[in-house]
Amino acid sequence: MNLNESEKGEFIRYRLQEAKDTIEDVKLLIDNDRLRASVNRIYYGMFYSLLALGIAYDYETSKHQQLIGWFNKIFIHEGLIDSRFGRIINKASNRRTKGDYESFVEFEKEIVIEMFEEMKEFISEIDRYLNSKSRVGKGESHP
């Protein structure tokens, strides 16, 4: 993607807002006991925030596991973001895959609520990181 700095900042903000909007979707799903769908949207909310991070650092991929791997390698293993956030996205990815592709999968409501809380923390952490490093619209290729 070849974006100028203004377009890049706009796209980062769009992806962060998409992640934040997903929080409201998940709340509605949980309130209506749509737990498998909640797990899917919890994962995607975090994924959208990682897309924002990728845009900020000129990292592009269409593969979910590549984006998560990049995040873990650059931000978690280097200590830029607390390692618990790596565990959160990995766990959500595994559960989303299980819920989407395996038969007869059910999730316990308390687990989904815990994931929801982790999702909100994850999105906030990515948002905080981008803003604290002035990445929104600044376009750096590596932390």
Number of C-alpha atoms within 10 A of each C-alpha: 8 7 13 12 14 13 12 22 19 15 19 27 17 15 20 26 18 18 28 20 12 22 23 11 15 24 17 13 17 18 11 10 14 16 21 22 16 29 28 19 24 30 25 21 27 29 25 21 27 26 23 29 23 20 24 25 17 16 17 12 11 8 9 13 12 12 19 18 15 17 21 20 13 15 18 18 14 13 11 11 17 13 14 12 21 19 13 17 24 17 14 24 22 12 20 21 14 17 20 14 10 9 8 7 11 10 14 10 16 9 12 21 18 10 21 23 13 19 28 17 15 22 23 17 16 19 23 12 16 20 12 10 10 13 21 25 20 16 20 14 11 11 11
